Amino acid sequence: MSAESSRRRPPPAHGPFGGPQLPAEKASNFKASAVRLAGLLHPERLLVLAVIALGAASVTLSVIGPKVLGEATTVIFEGFINGTGLDFDRLHRVLLVVAAIYVVSAVLGLAQGWVLNGVTQRTVFRLRERVEEKIHHLPLSYFDKHQRGDLLSRVTNDIDNVSQTLQQTLSQLFTSLLTVIGVLVMMFVISPVLAVVAVVSIPLTIVIVAQVAKRSQRLFVAQWKHTGDLNGQIEENFSGHALVKVFGRQRESQREFDAKNEELYDASFGAQFVSGIIMPATMFVGNLVYVAIAVIGGIMVANGRLPLGDIQAFIQYSRQFQQPLSQLGSMANLVQSGVASAERVFELLDADVQSDDVDPAQSPADTRGRLVFEDVSFRYDEDAPLIDDLSLTVEPGRTVAIVGPTGAGKTTLVNLIMRFYELRGGRITLDGVDIAHMARDDLRSRTGMVLQDAWLFGGTIRDNIAYGRPDAPEADIHAAAEAAYVDRFVHSLPDGYDTVLDDDATNVSAGERQLITIARAFVARPNVLILDEATSSVDTRTELLVQHAMAELRKDRTSFVIAHRLSTIRDADLILVMEHGAIVEQGDHHELLAANGAYARLYEAQFAAPVDEAV
């Protein structure tokens, strides 16, 4: 996107360095988001049932263990009290049964963990796929209004947090719930009186968790919002690091980072601290219950109402009973954090997608490149008209230059040709077919575009040139490279066309990056060619060479050239002068100068003023 188009975007506010600020986070709907997060497991429902079954079997055995072990204690106690000595055969059998119970319980627990790991990883895998697919269907306007750093945070940090939450809580949640139920049953079997004492802790624990969770959820939502904001600020400053240094804005950038980092620290500290209260609070309640059970149970043993082995088993059960309750409480912070992240991912998944292509889509029978604008109207914002009732006919093979002041709508005009945005009124036809009735892929495959900002991906120079036509033969790649004068500097590189560009293509100059993007557009063999300040980053000599190459390559192609430097478009067949979204003048270079209108004023401003100053 050019600087002009970015200024025509309609975000409500802008942060430092021109980045759009996100709107304030709305209050989270924890219940709905949690239900939706659980719904992601639906394709794995059979395996989830298997996880529950394995967990139930494992927990059942682990719950039976203390009762059987208590029998061993009773055997020892009775042997000494009765004076008959230890019944080693019975004790041996009891201990073997206990060992077998715990071994089988452990094996079932491992199997549960293995199955659950597969369930969660496949669930997150599908979530990542959905997010990736969603991004490809979002309109360009969505990316105009959201910081790249925040989007990256949603598809990386937030999804990773969802994965961690599912992995750590699902197994523990099932196990804890089943353990509570199983232990409760065994406690009532041993002593209903002591079981009632233990059950008193449940409502207290629920009240504590509910009160803390209500306060911490808001903080977790703020934590992940501030994480996205901070990522956006970091990405913005790193990508524009040179500019920050040029204008001496390091201190301001550092202050902004410190402020956002402080906000993230406060939210994270508050969320972790508040949610961290749950564990010690529930443990405190558990300890009170433990003391009550020990005292009452001791009295019952002394009165002969309960065997010693049963009270030992019951004390173990009381510990087993409190532990899962404490775990359920401590999971609240993980669940709240994961649901807050899931909510941010769901917001991305729920964003409005671009309209579907019409079915069946139309396609020009013979593409020649004839473009007709019929009463075209467009605006980014309902309250800010940009283009109204624009009509224009461009014959095949003609080169149309578009000039005008910044914000006049030049880049917007060519974006409408590419259907990056949909028209508000009128229509655009390509060889007699309304582009709104064409499949976007079909339309864009017939159109080549070179932007002012050169974009290259991490890969070889050959791969970057062939990006527009992956099946292009080597001869076509070399021909395009020679025409765009890429071939001149490629041979000076150690690996030639196999030179690997890093992520930001910093191992070639800005002008060389621009030439590679021009070669990439040419190898695609488009019927319509759009050049948006395509030579802005090359030196004067290279610019002249590229202009000659483009003049040759523009033959038999309809070309649109957006230019601020009028010297680059003197040979255009038609020059459109735009102001405030309207074409105020059109003609060739000489006709427009003779008309002494808007084009003449632009030309005078660029060329006559420097001469006057020199004189």
Residue, then its C-alpha position, 0 to 999 in steps of 0.5 A: m500500500s502506498a502512503e496515500s492509501s494508508r492515509r485514506r483508511p478510516p481507523p478511528a484513532h492512530g497511535p505513535f508512528g501511524g499505527p491504528q489503535l485497537p478499541a477498548e476491550k469489551a467485557s468478556n462473556f466467560k460462559a459463552s466463550a467457555v462453552r464454545l471452547a469446549g465445543l472445539l472438542h466435538p470432533e474428538r467426542l469418542l476419544v473424549l469419552a475414552v478419556i473419561a472412561l480411562g480416568a474413571a477406571s484409574v480414579t476408581l482404583s486409586v479411590i479403592g486403594p486407601k480402603v484396602l490399605g486400611e485393612a492392612t492396618t487393621v490386620i496389624f492392629e488386631g494382631f497386636i491387640n488380640g495377642t495372636g500376632l501378625d497374620f502374614d499370609r493375610l497381610h501379604r495378600v492385602l499388600l499384593v492387592v494394594a500394589a496391583i490396584y495402584v499399578v493398574s491405576a497408574v497404567l490407566g492414568l498414563a493411557q488417559g494422558w496419552v489419548l488426551n494429548g492427542v485430542t488436545q493437539r488435534t483440536v488446536f491443529r484444527l483451530r490453527e487451520r481455521v484461523e489460517e483459512k479465515i485470514h485468507h478470507l478477510p477483506l483488506s479493510y480488516f487489516d487496515k483497522h488492526q495492528r499486525g502485532d496484535l493479529l500475530s499475537r492472536v494467532t500465536n500467543d493466544i492459540d498457544n495459551v489455549s493449547q496449554t489450557l486444554q492440555q493442563t486442565l482437561s485431564q486434571l478437570f476430569t480426574s479431579l471431578l471423578t476423584v471428588i465423587g469417588v472419594l465422597v462415596m467411599m467416605f459415606v461408606i466408611s462413616p456418614v458422620l465424618a463424610v458430612v463434616a468433609v462435605v461442609s468444605i464444598p460450599l465454602t470452596i465454591v464461594i471462594v472460587a466464584q468470588v475470586a474468579k469474578r475479579s480475576q477474569r477481567l484482569f486476564v482479559a486485560q492481560w491478553k489485550h495488553t499483550g497484543d498491544l505491546n506486540g503491536q508496538i514492538e512490531e511497529n518500532f522494529s519494522g521502522h527501527a531506522l526511521v525511529k533513529v533518524f528522527g531521534r524518537q528512541r526515548e519516546s519509543q522507549r517511554e511508550f514501550d515502558a507504559k505499555n509494558e507497565e500496563l501488561y505488568d499490572a494486569s498480569f500481576g493482578a490476574q496471577f495474584v488474585s487467582g493465586i489466592i484460590m489455592p491457599a484459601t481452599m487449602f486453609v478450609g481443607n486443613l480446618v476440615y482435616v483437624a475436625i475429622a481427626v478429632i471426631g474420628g479419634i473419639m469414634v475409634a476410642n469408643g469402638r464405633l470405627p476400626l483404626g484402619d477405617i479412620q486411617a483410610f478416612i483421613q487419607y480420603s479427606r486429603q484426597f478429597q481436599q486435594p482435587l478441590s484445591q486443584l479445581g480452584s487453582m485451575a481457575n486461573l488457567v481456565q480464565s486465562g485460556v478462555a480470555s485468549a480463546e475469546r480473542v481468537f473467536e473475535l478473529l474467527d467471527a470477523d466479517v469475511q469478504s463477500d463470496d464470489v458469484d456462482p457461477a462466475q463469469s469470465p471474459a472469453d477473450t481478455r484484451g484488457r479493456l476496462v470501463f468505469e461506469d458511474v463508480s462510487f466508493r468511500y471508506d467511511e459512510d460519512a466521508p465520500l471519496i469517489d462519486d460517479l466516476s466514468l472512464t474507458v481505457e482501451p486495450g494496450r493503452t498506458v494510463a497515468i494517474v496523478g494528483p495530490t496525496g489523498a486524491g484517490k489514485t491508489t484507491l482507484v487501482n485497488l477497486i480494479m483488483r477488488f480489494y474493496e467493493l464498490r458502493g455504486g456503479r460498476i467496472t467491466l473488464d472486456g465487457v464482464d462486470i468484475a463483481h461477477m468474476a471470481r477474484d482469483d480469475l480477476r487477479s490472475r489477469t492483473g499484475m501489480v507492483l506496489q511502492d513498498a517492495w514485499l519479498f519473502g524469505g527464499t531465493i531470488r528465483d523463487n521470488i520472481a516466480y511467485g506470480r507464476p510458480d510453473a514459469p520455466e527458467a527461460d521466462i524467469h531469466a527473460a523477466a529478470e533481464a527486462a527488469y534489470v535484475d540480471r545485472f546485479v544477480h550475477s554479482l551475488p555469490d549464489g546468483y539466482d539461488t541467493v537466499l533473501d532473509d525475511d526482510a531482504t536486507n541482503v539486497s538494496a531497496g532499489e534491487r528489491q523493487l526491481i525483483t518485484i517488477a520482474r515478478a509482475f512481468v513473469a506473471r504475464p498479466n493482461v492489466l498491469i498496475l504500477d504504484e510508484a514502482t520506480s520510487s526506490v531506484d536511482t535515476r539511471t536505473e529508473l531510465l533503464v526500467q522505464h525503457a523495459m516497462a515501455e516494451l513490456r507494456k505493449d499489448r497490455t493495459s497499464f495503470v501507472i501511479a506517479h508523483r514524479l511527472s517526468t516518469i509518465r510523459d509518454a503515457d497515452l492518457i494522463l488522469v488528474m485526480e482531486h478529491g476522488a474525481i477526475v478533473e482533467q485528462g489528456d496526454h502530457h502536451e494537451l494538459l500542459a496547453a490546458n494550463g489547469a491542474y496538471a500544469r500547476l503540478y508540473e510547474a510546482q515540480f519543475a519550474a520552482p527549482v529553476d526559479e530558486a536556482v536563478 
